[in-house]
Amino acid sequence: MPELKRLHAGHAPAVLAFELANRTYFAASISDRGDGFFDQFTDRYNASLAEQEAGVCAFYVLVAEDGSVLGRFNLYDSEDGTARLGYRVAERVAGRGVATATVRELCRMATAMHGLRTLRAATSHDNAASQRVLAKAGFVPVGPATPADLGGKSGTWYQRDLQPPGDAASSPEPKPAVADDKPRIRYEHHDRLPHPAENDQPVHG
């Protein structure tokens, strides 16, 4: 059963393998990271861990039973109770509900563990899979996203209000909604939430 874990130094080899194996797949819907990302991977990864340790972001990886990374799920640019969501999942699990189930759980964790009230995500017009994931996870379109937001592509900003004003104390903690025919995912929780290695745009359901 896959586990959602906060990023740490030991994940580096698996994260690099995930990025390399899915590079062409990701580039079909978002801008390619470029050779520099891979040439400087270690330095970038360590910088991200430092950023996470400073509490600026929260980075997670979805890890399969064999230790391989199935997806990356990030919370970043957090300010005044609002953060940006980014994610990408491996081609081999795309279309199986993995992204939707994990985004839903991350929304719950964003409130329960990070104290966030709102999440925002931008996706390009041609990334229909990501649009479906966001819609199923309770996000609604709120306005246009510029090429500067999406690495050169135009798209749409989506938003989900996690904790409406006045409801925080009375609302029960939401349970992750995963359909019976979707993959089951186990989530590893921590008292403190870190942050991942790259500010990924939402990609692939």
Backbone torsions as a table, in degrees:
resi	resn	phi	psi	omega
1	MET	NA	127.1	179.9
2	PRO	-61.7	148.5	178.3
3	GLU	-123.4	136.9	174.9
4	LEU	-90.4	116.1	-175.0
5	LYS	-125.8	148.2	175.8
6	ARG	-72.2	145.7	-175.4
7	LEU	-64.7	137.9	172.1
8	HIS	-143.7	174.6	-173.0
9	ALA	-58.7	-34.8	-177.5
10	GLY	-68.1	-14.6	179.3
11	HIS	-81.6	-10.6	-171.7
12	ALA	-51.7	-51.2	-179.1
13	PRO	-60.0	-41.2	-179.1
14	ALA	-69.6	-35.7	178.1
15	VAL	-66.6	-43.0	178.0
16	LEU	-62.7	-43.3	178.7
17	ALA	-62.0	-39.5	178.0
18	PHE	-61.7	-45.8	-178.9
19	GLU	-66.6	-41.4	-179.8
20	LEU	-67.7	-44.8	-176.9
21	ALA	-65.6	-29.2	-175.3
22	ASN	-109.6	11.9	-174.8
23	ARG	-57.9	-49.2	-179.3
24	THR	-65.4	-40.2	179.3
25	TYR	-61.7	-47.0	179.8
26	PHE	-64.2	-39.7	-176.1
27	ALA	-65.0	-14.4	178.6
28	ALA	-71.8	-20.4	-176.9
29	SER	-128.9	-15.1	175.4
30	ILE	-136.7	166.6	-178.9
31	SER	-63.3	137.9	177.9
32	ASP	-64.5	145.7	-178.7
33	ARG	-67.7	-27.2	-177.9
34	GLY	90.8	157.1	-177.7
35	ASP	-62.7	-30.6	-178.3
36	GLY	-60.0	-33.7	179.0
37	PHE	-60.1	-43.5	-177.8
38	PHE	-77.6	-34.9	178.0
39	ASP	-65.0	-32.6	-177.0
40	GLN	-111.3	25.6	-173.0
41	PHE	-56.7	-47.0	-176.3
42	THR	-60.5	-46.5	179.6
43	ASP	-63.0	-42.6	179.7
44	ARG	-64.9	-41.3	-178.6
45	TYR	-64.0	-45.4	179.8
46	ASN	-64.5	-36.5	177.8
47	ALA	-64.7	-37.6	179.1
48	SER	-67.9	-39.2	177.4
49	LEU	-62.9	-38.8	178.1
50	ALA	-65.8	-39.8	178.0
51	GLU	-63.7	-40.6	178.4
52	GLN	-65.2	-43.6	-179.9
53	GLU	-61.5	-31.1	179.4
54	ALA	-77.4	-7.4	177.1
55	GLY	83.4	19.3	-178.2
56	VAL	-82.6	-32.6	-176.6
57	CYS	-138.4	174.9	174.0
58	ALA	-137.4	114.8	-175.2
59	PHE	-113.5	135.9	-179.5
60	TYR	-132.7	152.5	172.9
61	VAL	-127.2	141.8	174.7
62	LEU	-94.6	115.0	-171.1
63	VAL	-109.1	129.1	178.2
64	ALA	-77.1	169.8	-178.8
65	GLU	-61.3	-28.2	-179.6
66	ASP	-86.7	4.2	177.9
67	GLY	91.9	-6.2	178.8
68	SER	-76.4	154.3	179.8
69	VAL	-90.4	128.4	179.0
70	LEU	-99.1	-20.1	-178.8
71	GLY	-171.8	162.4	176.9
72	ARG	-126.6	134.6	-175.3
73	PHE	-135.4	119.0	-170.0
74	ASN	-124.9	145.1	169.6
75	LEU	-118.8	125.7	-176.7
76	TYR	-152.0	176.2	-175.6
77	ASP	53.5	43.8	-178.6
78	SER	-77.3	129.2	179.4
79	GLU	-160.8	130.5	176.8
80	ASP	52.7	43.1	175.4
81	GLY	81.0	4.4	179.9
82	THR	-120.6	139.1	177.7
83	ALA	-139.3	161.2	177.9
84	ARG	-97.6	139.1	178.7
85	LEU	-103.2	135.2	172.7
86	GLY	-135.7	147.4	179.6
87	TYR	-160.7	159.2	172.2
88	ARG	-155.0	142.0	179.2
89	VAL	-124.0	155.2	-177.7
90	ALA	-66.1	149.1	179.9
91	GLU	-57.8	-35.0	-174.3
92	ARG	-69.8	-14.4	177.5
93	VAL	-117.8	5.1	-179.4
94	ALA	-64.2	144.6	177.6
95	GLY	77.9	10.3	-178.0
96	ARG	-112.4	11.0	178.2
97	GLY	86.0	1.7	-177.5
98	VAL	-64.7	-47.6	-179.3
99	ALA	-63.4	-45.0	-178.5
100	THR	-61.3	-48.2	-178.8
101	ALA	-61.8	-40.5	-176.9
102	THR	-74.0	-38.7	176.3
103	VAL	-62.3	-41.4	178.0
104	ARG	-59.6	-45.3	-179.5
105	GLU	-67.5	-38.0	179.1
106	LEU	-65.6	-33.2	174.9
107	CYS	-61.3	-42.9	178.1
108	ARG	-63.6	-44.2	-179.9
109	MET	-66.8	-33.5	-179.7
110	ALA	-59.7	-36.9	177.9
111	THR	-79.7	-50.4	-173.1
112	ALA	-68.8	-34.5	-172.6
113	MET	-109.7	-28.7	-177.3
114	HIS	-107.1	-9.9	-178.9
115	GLY	70.2	21.0	-179.6
116	LEU	-80.1	148.5	179.2
117	ARG	-110.3	-22.9	-176.2
118	THR	-142.8	139.2	172.3
119	LEU	-119.5	141.6	177.2
120	ARG	-124.6	147.5	178.6
121	ALA	-147.3	142.4	178.2
122	ALA	-115.3	137.7	176.9
123	THR	-140.6	148.3	-176.2
124	SER	-73.9	160.5	-178.2
125	HIS	-61.6	-31.3	-176.4
126	ASP	-91.3	3.3	179.2
127	ASN	-98.2	73.1	-176.1
128	ALA	-63.3	-33.6	-178.7
129	ALA	-62.9	-43.5	180.0
130	SER	-68.6	-36.1	176.9
131	GLN	-60.7	-40.5	178.7
132	ARG	-65.9	-41.8	179.0
133	VAL	-58.8	-48.6	-178.2
134	LEU	-63.1	-42.3	179.6
135	ALA	-62.7	-43.7	-179.8
136	LYS	-66.9	-26.8	-179.5
137	ALA	-88.9	6.4	174.3
138	GLY	93.7	10.8	177.4
139	PHE	-85.8	149.4	177.7
140	VAL	-126.9	146.8	178.2
141	PRO	-66.4	136.9	-177.5
142	VAL	-127.6	-3.2	179.0
143	GLY	158.3	171.6	-177.4
144	PRO	-73.5	146.7	172.6
145	ALA	-108.7	134.8	-175.7
146	THR	-88.5	165.7	174.8
147	PRO	-55.9	-29.5	177.5
148	ALA	-66.1	-29.2	178.9
149	ASP	-78.0	-27.2	-169.1
150	LEU	-124.9	30.9	174.7
151	GLY	62.3	36.2	175.9
152	GLY	105.5	-3.8	179.9
153	LYS	-113.9	151.8	174.6
154	SER	-90.0	154.5	-178.9
155	GLY	-169.7	-147.5	-174.2
156	THR	-135.9	139.8	170.4
157	TRP	-85.7	135.7	174.2
158	TYR	-117.0	154.0	-177.4
159	GLN	-144.0	145.0	171.9
160	ARG	-132.0	125.3	175.1
161	ASP	-85.8	117.7	-172.6
162	LEU	-87.6	-33.0	-170.5
163	GLN	-142.9	84.1	-178.8
164	PRO	-54.4	142.7	179.5
165	PRO	-53.4	132.2	177.8
166	GLY	89.1	-11.3	-177.4
167	ASP	-101.1	-6.9	-172.5
168	ALA	-59.2	-44.4	-174.4
169	ALA	-77.9	-32.7	-173.3
170	SER	-91.5	-23.2	-175.5
171	SER	-78.0	131.1	175.6
172	PRO	-68.8	154.5	179.4
173	GLU	-63.3	124.5	-177.5
174	PRO	-67.5	146.3	177.1
175	LYS	-96.6	143.0	178.8
176	PRO	-61.5	129.1	-178.9
177	ALA	-94.0	110.0	179.2
178	VAL	-128.0	119.2	-178.6
179	ALA	-61.4	151.4	-176.1
180	ASP	-60.6	-25.5	-177.4
181	ASP	-94.1	8.9	180.0
182	LYS	-102.3	160.7	-179.4
183	PRO	-62.4	140.2	175.7
184	ARG	-84.3	139.6	-177.3
185	ILE	-129.8	133.5	176.4
186	ARG	-98.3	138.0	-175.7
187	TYR	-114.2	132.0	179.5
188	GLU	-97.3	118.7	-175.4
189	HIS	-102.2	153.0	-178.9
190	HIS	-137.0	153.4	178.4
191	ASP	-66.7	-32.3	-179.8
192	ARG	-119.2	140.4	-178.8
193	LEU	-105.8	126.6	177.9
194	PRO	-91.8	-165.7	-179.7
195	HIS	-140.0	150.0	-172.3
196	PRO	-77.3	-156.6	-170.3
197	ALA	-104.1	-15.9	179.5
198	GLU	-150.0	150.7	178.0
199	ASN	-87.1	80.4	-176.3
200	ASP	-75.5	145.5	171.4
201	GLN	-81.4	153.6	177.4
202	PRO	-57.4	132.3	-177.2
203	VAL	-143.2	135.6	164.5
204	HIS	56.6	125.1	176.9
205	GLY	-86.1	NA	NA
